[in-house]
Amino acid sequence: MNTDLTLEFLREIVRKAGSQSKLAQKLDISRSAVSRWFSGSSISLENAHKMSKTYGVPLEFLHPRITKYKKVLNEINRLHD
């Protein structure tokens, strides 16, 4: 579940992008993924990583349980660099 602060951040980046669809295109993800975030679904690690790189936001802010996934994160970083 997303925190109020995370939802506020998501609303702001959607506003700046112009729409959920445009944000999805910018991040190269599905529009339904973006829509689910506003319904309380957690952001996947991969999508959190994309947003972190695109917007310079710490992964811990987007995905609070991130410390449990350090090995997965390291692999994602390796694949995307």
N, C-alpha and C positions, 0 to 999 in steps of 0.2 A: 504494500500500500504506500502511496506517495504522501509525504508530509505537506502541510499547508504551504511551507516555504518552497518546496519543490514544485507544487502546483502553481504557485505564483510565478515562479521562474518559467515554467512551461507556457503559461498564458502569455507572458511577455515575449518569449521567442516566437510563439505563433503569431502574435500581433505584429512583430517586426518582420516576420516572413510574409505576412499577408493572409495566410490561411494554413489550416492543418495540412492540406494537400501540398502547398508550396514548401512547408517545412519538411514533409516526408520526402519530397523530391530532392531537397538540398542535402538531406542526410542519407539518401538512397535507401529508404525503408518504405514500408507500406503505409498508406494513409490510415488504415485500420489500426495499425500499431500505435500511431499517434493518438487516435481517437480513444483507444483503450486506456491510455495513461490518464485521461480525464474521467474515466469510469472507475478509477481506483486500482487498476492493474499495475503491477510493478514494471519498471522499465527493464528490459533484458540487459544482460551484461554487454552484449555486442552493441546494442543501441545506445546504452549509457556511454560506452567507449567512444562511439561516433560523436555524440553530443559533447562529450568532454573535449575531444580534439577540435571540434568545430567552434565551440563557444568558450573554451578555456576554463571550464568549470571542473572542480575536483570530482572524481568519480564517487567519492564518499558522499557527496552532496546529492548525486543523482540515484545512487544505489547504496543505502545505508549499511547493508549487510556485506559490503564489498570486502571487508577484511577476511571473511570466510572463503573468498574466492581468489586469493592472491596468485595461486598457481595458474588458474584459468586466465586471469588478467595478464600475467606475464606472457602467456602463449598468444593472447590476442594482440598484445603490443608487438610481439615478435612478427606476427603475420601481417600486421598493418604498417610496419616501418619499412 
